[in-house]
Amino acid sequence: MSTKIKRFILPENEIPTAWYNIVADMKNKPLPMLNPTTKQPLKVEELYPLFAEELAGQELNQTDRYIEIPEEVRDMYKYYRSTPLVRAYGLEKALDTPAHIYFKNESVSPVGSHKLNSALAQAYYCKKEGTTNITTETGAGQWGAALSYAAKVFGLELAVYMVKISYEQKPYRRSIMQTFGAQVIASPSMSTHAGRKILTEHPNYQGSLGTAISEAVELAMQTPDCKYTLGSVLNHVFLHQTVIGLEAEKQMEMAGEYPDMVIACFGGGSNFSGLSFPFLRHKLTEGKNVRIIAAEPSSCPKLTRGIFEYDFGDEAGYTPLIPMFTLGHTFSPAHIHAGGLRYHGAGTIVSQLMKDNLMEAVDINQLDSFNAGILFAQTEGIIPAPESCHAIAATINEALKAKEEGTQKTILFNLSGHGLIDMTAYDAFLAGDLSNYELSNEEIAKTVNSLEKIMQ
């Protein structure tokens, strides 16, 4: 009988009781978000109309290394945490690589992805403050599904603006949200000024996360006792997701290894930051030599081909100005099936880490990502979400490099969600109906050049 240990799970008493705030350890702090009217650094009270006050405080907190997880949130985490750390022996064998490959399996959460880690926290803080209604946006639907469940747990009413192309491509994610009691609206819609304006100018527009954010923000600002919540990009979301990496640290110790590289797919940065930031702590405070790699789609390459500039987080310009690597808030990404990665910007923390060369990024095309996902499914028995396929593709590339070099590397990646509700995407790939999307420099320049007017 094999003595190989495949899964590592923490006992309940070792599940993290505090989130890790990486900004406290960053030598170069992220530039401040700006009030778009005054162009002055944003004050915490300026976020109160939009976010729960404790979330606003977490957003701008640069001093507290650890922030306690409320007991009510920890109680809900116990339903599914710790998530397993898994040694991918099957994938290693298929690649004939000396690399040791591990993945953190966030797909085992009740809603099938890592998004629940922040959804529970945000819903809790909103409820604690007396909020009755919340709004949000969702791309592929993982965040919308997670928040729909969290809203039901804490007794909140939720309206979700779902990017129209995903609303049509992924009907079962819409059904999940509705099953949990959320109202789901295809974005752009006629229910907001931002949506009506976009549809008037572009009647056949299939939407973007930037558009959906605009609609969700507008509804929150116009509805009494309502707050806006979001699933990625901002600091407090990254904070909540660090429960992933804090667990993975301990689980890698159980496995007797430390990763040479940590890899995650990248859209707005939630699962990437969640897994990588606790390991980056070792790099920042101890000089640990670990590579941190973000895998983004070639069709939405903000880290690999965008520019660092102040930009809006949404298409209509309702949000604060965020210092980020961006393709421009009017960028309209291709209709790839990895809907959760179709976002134009990277957020303040990740952008500063990129500027300081503390992390790196690679771009993965759509066909390579699905080829990687199918190999993973065939060797590990888990069908990954299209988003996670990008991390798997980057992991395979690194494992094959280790084979070429004849070096033993330890690779850790985040399986941020399962693909069981994405089978139409796999059907299209297997039928040969998917293609790669190549962005020209001219297309990127068109939306990037317009950013010069923002700071004038």
C-alpha positions in Angstrom: 0.0 0.0 0.0 1.3 3.5 -0.8 2.5 5.6 2.0 2.1 8.8 0.1 0.2 11.5 1.9 -2.1 13.3 -0.5 -4.3 15.7 1.6 -3.4 17.9 4.5 -6.2 19.4 6.7 -5.8 21.5 9.8 -7.6 20.6 13.0 -10.4 23.1 14.0 -8.3 24.7 16.7 -5.7 25.7 14.1 -8.0 27.6 11.7 -6.8 31.2 11.7 -8.5 33.6 14.1 -7.1 36.8 12.5 -6.6 37.9 8.9 -3.2 39.2 7.7 -2.8 42.8 6.6 0.2 42.8 4.3 0.3 46.6 4.1 1.7 46.8 7.6 4.8 45.0 6.4 5.3 46.8 3.1 8.2 49.1 3.0 6.6 51.1 0.2 3.0 51.6 1.1 0.5 51.8 -1.7 -0.4 55.2 -3.0 -3.6 56.5 -1.5 -7.0 56.4 -3.2 -8.2 59.8 -4.2 -11.4 61.7 -4.0 -12.3 62.1 -7.7 -13.6 65.6 -7.2 -10.8 67.1 -5.0 -8.0 64.8 -6.1 -7.0 64.6 -2.4 -6.3 61.4 -0.5 -9.5 59.7 0.5 -10.6 60.0 4.1 -12.1 57.0 5.8 -15.4 58.8 6.5 -15.8 59.4 2.7 -16.2 55.7 2.3 -19.0 55.4 4.9 -21.9 56.1 2.5 -20.8 53.2 0.4 -19.3 50.6 2.7 -19.9 49.4 6.2 -17.7 51.5 8.6 -15.6 48.6 9.8 -14.9 47.6 6.2 -13.9 51.2 5.4 -11.5 51.2 8.3 -10.0 47.9 7.1 -9.6 49.4 3.6 -7.3 52.2 4.8 -5.6 50.4 7.7 -1.8 50.4 7.1 -0.6 49.7 10.7 -2.3 46.6 12.1 -0.5 43.4 11.0 -3.4 41.2 12.1 -7.1 42.0 12.3 -9.3 39.7 14.4 -11.9 37.6 12.6 -15.3 38.1 14.3 -16.5 35.1 16.2 -19.7 35.0 14.1 -17.6 34.8 10.9 -15.3 32.2 12.4 -18.3 30.0 13.3 -19.4 30.0 9.6 -15.8 29.3 8.4 -15.9 26.1 10.5 -18.5 24.7 8.1 -15.8 24.3 5.4 -12.4 25.4 6.7 -9.7 24.4 6.7 -9.8 23.6 3.0 -7.5 20.8 2.0 -3.9 21.2 0.7 -3.5 18.5 -1.9 -0.4 17.0 -3.4 -1.0 16.6 -7.2 0.7 13.3 -7.7 -1.3 12.5 -10.8 -0.4 15.8 -12.5 3.2 15.3 -11.6 3.3 11.9 -13.1 1.6 13.0 -16.3 4.1 15.8 -16.7 7.0 13.5 -15.8 8.4 16.4 -13.7 10.7 16.4 -10.7 8.6 19.3 -9.4 6.4 18.8 -6.3 3.0 20.3 -7.1 0.5 21.2 -4.3 -2.8 23.0 -4.6 -5.1 24.6 -2.0 -8.6 23.4 -2.8 -11.0 26.3 -2.3 -13.6 24.5 -4.5 -14.9 22.6 -1.4 -16.6 25.6 0.1 -20.5 25.4 0.1 -20.7 27.6 -2.9 -17.7 26.0 -4.7 -15.1 28.8 -4.6 -12.9 31.0 -2.3 -15.3 33.9 -2.6 -17.2 32.9 0.5 -14.3 33.9 2.8 -15.0 37.6 2.2 -18.7 37.3 1.5 -19.4 36.1 5.0 -17.2 38.9 6.5 -18.8 41.7 4.4 -22.4 40.5 5.1 -21.6 40.3 8.8 -20.2 43.8 9.1 -23.1 45.2 7.1 -25.7 43.4 9.3 -23.9 44.5 12.4 -24.2 48.2 11.3 -27.9 47.9 10.8 -27.9 47.6 7.0 -30.9 45.8 5.5 -30.0 45.7 1.8 -26.7 45.2 0.0 -25.8 45.4 -3.7 -22.9 43.9 -5.7 -21.7 43.0 -9.1 -20.5 39.6 -10.3 -18.6 38.4 -13.4 -18.7 34.7 -13.8 -21.1 34.4 -10.8 -18.8 32.9 -8.1 -18.9 36.1 -6.1 -22.6 36.6 -6.6 -23.3 33.0 -5.5 -21.1 33.4 -2.4 -22.7 36.7 -1.4 -26.2 35.4 -2.0 -25.6 32.7 0.5 -23.9 35.0 3.0 -26.7 37.5 2.7 -29.2 34.8 3.6 -27.1 33.7 6.5 -27.1 37.2 8.0 -30.6 38.2 7.0 -29.9 40.7 4.3 -31.6 41.5 1.0 -29.3 41.4 -2.0 -29.4 42.7 -5.6 -26.7 41.4 -7.9 -25.7 43.0 -11.2 -24.3 40.1 -13.3 -22.3 40.9 -16.4 -24.7 40.2 -19.3 -22.4 37.9 -21.2 -22.0 35.7 -18.1 -25.7 36.0 -17.3 -26.3 34.3 -20.7 -23.3 31.9 -20.7 -23.8 30.7 -17.1 -27.5 30.4 -16.4 -27.0 27.9 -13.5 -24.9 30.4 -11.5 -27.8 32.8 -11.9 -30.1 30.0 -10.6 -27.8 29.5 -7.6 -28.1 33.1 -6.6 -31.8 33.1 -7.1 -32.1 29.9 -5.0 -30.4 31.7 -2.1 -32.9 34.5 -2.5 -31.0 37.2 -4.4 -32.4 39.4 -7.2 -30.2 39.0 -10.3 -30.1 41.7 -13.0 -28.2 41.4 -16.3 -25.8 44.3 -16.7 -26.0 46.7 -18.3 -29.6 47.2 -17.5 -32.3 49.8 -17.7 -32.6 50.0 -13.9 -29.8 52.6 -13.4 -28.7 55.8 -15.0 -25.3 54.2 -15.7 -26.9 51.2 -17.4 -29.3 53.2 -19.5 -26.5 55.5 -20.7 -24.4 52.6 -21.8 -27.3 50.8 -23.6 -28.3 54.0 -25.3 -24.8 54.5 -26.7 -24.1 50.7 -27.3 -27.4 48.8 -27.5 -25.8 45.4 -28.0 -23.1 45.8 -25.3 -22.6 42.5 -23.5 -21.3 44.2 -20.3 -18.1 44.2 -18.2 -17.3 44.1 -14.5 -16.7 47.9 -14.6 -20.3 48.4 -15.9 -21.8 46.1 -13.3 -19.9 47.9 -10.5 -21.3 51.2 -11.7 -24.8 49.9 -11.5 -24.4 48.3 -8.1 -22.8 51.4 -6.7 -25.5 53.6 -8.0 -28.3 51.5 -6.6 -26.6 51.4 -3.2 -26.2 55.1 -3.1 -29.9 55.7 -3.9 -31.4 53.1 -1.6 -32.0 53.7 2.1 -30.2 51.4 4.6 -28.2 49.9 1.7 -24.4 49.3 1.3 -22.3 48.2 -1.6 -20.1 45.1 -1.4 -17.6 43.7 -3.8 -15.7 40.5 -4.4 -12.2 41.7 -5.3 -9.7 44.6 -6.0 -10.0 46.5 -2.8 -7.8 46.0 0.3 -10.4 44.7 2.7 -11.3 41.9 0.3 -7.7 40.9 0.0 -7.5 41.0 3.8 -10.4 38.5 4.3 -9.0 36.1 1.7 -5.6 35.7 3.6 -7.3 32.9 5.6 -6.3 30.8 2.5 -2.6 31.4 2.7 -2.4 31.4 6.5 -3.8 27.9 6.4 -1.6 26.9 3.5 1.5 28.0 5.5 0.7 25.5 8.3 -0.3 22.8 5.8 3.0 23.1 3.9 4.8 22.6 7.2 2.7 19.5 7.7 3.9 18.3 4.2 7.5 19.1 5.2 8.0 21.6 2.3 8.1 25.3 1.5 7.0 26.6 -1.9 9.6 27.9 -4.3 6.7 29.6 -6.1 3.1 30.5 -5.3 0.7 30.8 -8.3 -2.9 31.9 -8.6 -5.1 33.2 -11.4 -5.6 37.0 -11.5 -8.7 39.0 -12.3 -9.1 41.6 -9.5 -6.7 39.8 -7.1 -8.9 38.2 -4.4 -7.7 34.6 -4.6 -4.2 35.6 -5.7 -3.8 37.8 -2.6 -5.4 35.3 -0.4 -2.9 32.6 -1.1 0.2 34.7 -1.7 0.2 37.5 0.8 1.0 35.3 3.9 4.0 33.8 1.9 5.0 37.3 0.7 5.2 38.2 4.4 8.2 35.9 4.7 9.8 37.7 1.7 9.1 41.1 3.1 10.2 40.4 6.7 12.7 37.5 6.4 14.0 37.9 2.8 12.7 34.5 2.0 13.3 33.6 -1.7 9.8 32.7 -3.0 8.4 33.6 -6.4 4.9 35.0 -6.5 3.2 34.6 -9.9 -0.1 36.0 -11.1 -1.7 34.2 -14.1 -4.0 36.5 -16.1 -5.8 36.0 -19.4 -4.1 37.2 -22.5 -7.3 39.0 -23.5 -7.3 41.1 -20.3 -3.6 41.7 -19.5 -3.6 44.6 -17.1 -0.4 43.4 -15.2 1.6 42.3 -18.2 0.6 45.1 -20.7 -1.3 47.7 -18.7 0.1 51.0 -17.3 0.3 52.2 -13.7 -2.0 55.1 -13.3 -4.9 56.5 -11.2 -8.1 55.1 -12.6 -11.7 54.5 -11.7 -12.7 51.0 -10.5 -15.9 51.2 -12.6 -16.9 52.3 -16.1 -19.2 55.3 -15.1 -16.6 56.8 -12.8 -18.5 56.5 -9.5 -15.7 55.0 -7.4 -12.7 56.7 -5.9 -9.6 57.0 -8.0 -7.4 54.0 -7.5 -3.7 53.8 -8.2 -3.4 50.6 -10.3 -2.1 48.8 -13.2 -4.9 49.2 -15.6 -6.1 48.9 -19.2 -8.5 51.8 -18.6 -11.9 51.8 -17.0 -13.6 51.9 -20.4 -11.7 48.8 -21.6 -14.2 46.2 -22.9 -12.6 42.7 -22.6 -13.2 39.8 -24.9 -16.0 37.4 -24.1 -13.8 34.6 -22.7 -15.4 32.0 -20.5 -13.2 32.9 -17.5 -15.7 35.7 -16.6 -14.2 36.3 -13.2 -10.9 37.5 -14.8 -12.4 40.1 -17.2 -11.6 43.2 -15.1 -9.6 46.2 -16.3 -7.5 46.9 -13.1 -5.4 45.4 -10.4 -6.0 47.3 -7.1 -3.6 49.3 -5.0 -1.7 46.6 -3.0 -0.9 44.3 -5.9 0.0 47.2 -8.2 2.5 48.5 -5.6 4.0 44.9 -5.2 4.4 44.8 -9.0 6.1 48.2 -9.1 8.5 46.9 -6.4 9.2 43.7 -8.3 8.0 41.6 -5.4 5.8 39.6 -7.7 5.5 38.7 -11.3 2.8 38.1 -13.9 2.2 35.9 -16.9 -0.5 35.9 -19.5 -2.3 32.7 -20.5 -4.4 32.4 -23.7 -7.9 30.8 -23.5 -7.1 27.6 -25.4 -4.0 26.8 -23.3 -6.0 27.4 -20.1 -8.6 24.9 -21.1 -6.0 22.3 -22.2 -4.5 22.7 -18.8 -7.8 22.3 -17.1 -8.6 19.1 -18.9 -5.3 17.6 -18.1 -5.8 18.5 -14.4 -9.3 17.0 -14.5 -8.0 13.8 -16.1 -5.2 13.4 -13.6 -6.7 14.8 -10.3 -10.4 14.1 -10.8 -11.5 17.7 -10.3 -13.0 19.8 -13.1 -11.6 23.3 -12.4 -13.3 26.6 -13.0 -12.1 28.4 -16.2 -10.5 31.0 -14.0 -8.5 28.4 -12.1 -7.4 26.9 -15.4 -5.1 29.9 -15.8 -3.2 29.1 -12.6 -3.0 25.4 -13.6 -1.5 26.4 -17.0 1.1 28.6 -15.3 1.9 25.8 -12.9 2.3 23.3 -15.7 4.7 25.7 -17.5 6.8 26.0 -14.4 6.8 22.3 -13.8 8.0 21.6 -17.3 10.7 24.2 -16.9 11.9 22.3 -13.8 11.9 19.1 -15.9 14.0 20.8 -18.6 16.4 22.1 -16.0 16.5 18.9 -14.0 15.7 20.8 -10.8 13.3 19.9 -8.0 10.9 22.8 -7.4 8.0 23.0 -5.0 5.0 24.7 -6.6 1.8 25.8 -4.7 -1.2 27.0 -6.6 -4.7 28.0 -5.7 -7.6 26.0 -7.1 -10.0 28.8 -6.5 -13.2 27.1 -7.7 -14.7 24.1 -9.4 -16.0 24.1 -13.0 -19.1 22.0 -12.5 -21.4 24.9 -13.5 -19.1 25.8 -16.4 -19.6 22.8 -18.5 -21.0 24.8 -21.4 -17.5 26.4 -21.6 -15.9 22.9 -21.7 -18.5 21.8 -24.3 -17.5 24.7 -26.5 -13.8 24.0 -26.1 -14.2 20.3 -26.8 -16.3 21.1 -29.9 -13.5 23.4 -31.2 -15.7 26.5 -30.9 -13.4 28.6 -28.6 -10.6 30.7 -29.8 -7.8 32.9 -28.5 -8.2 36.7 -28.4 -5.2 38.7 -29.4 -5.1 42.3 -28.2 -3.2 44.8 -30.4 -1.2 47.6 -28.9 -3.5 50.0 -30.7 -6.6 48.6 -28.9 -4.9 48.9 -25.5 -3.6 52.4 -26.3 -7.1 53.6 -27.1 -8.4 53.1 -23.6 -5.2 53.7 -21.7 -4.5 57.1 -23.4 -7.8 58.5 -22.1 -6.5 58.2 -18.5 -4.5 61.3 -19.0 -7.6 63.4 -18.6 -8.6 62.0 -15.2 -5.9 63.8 -13.2 -6.2 67.1 -15.1 
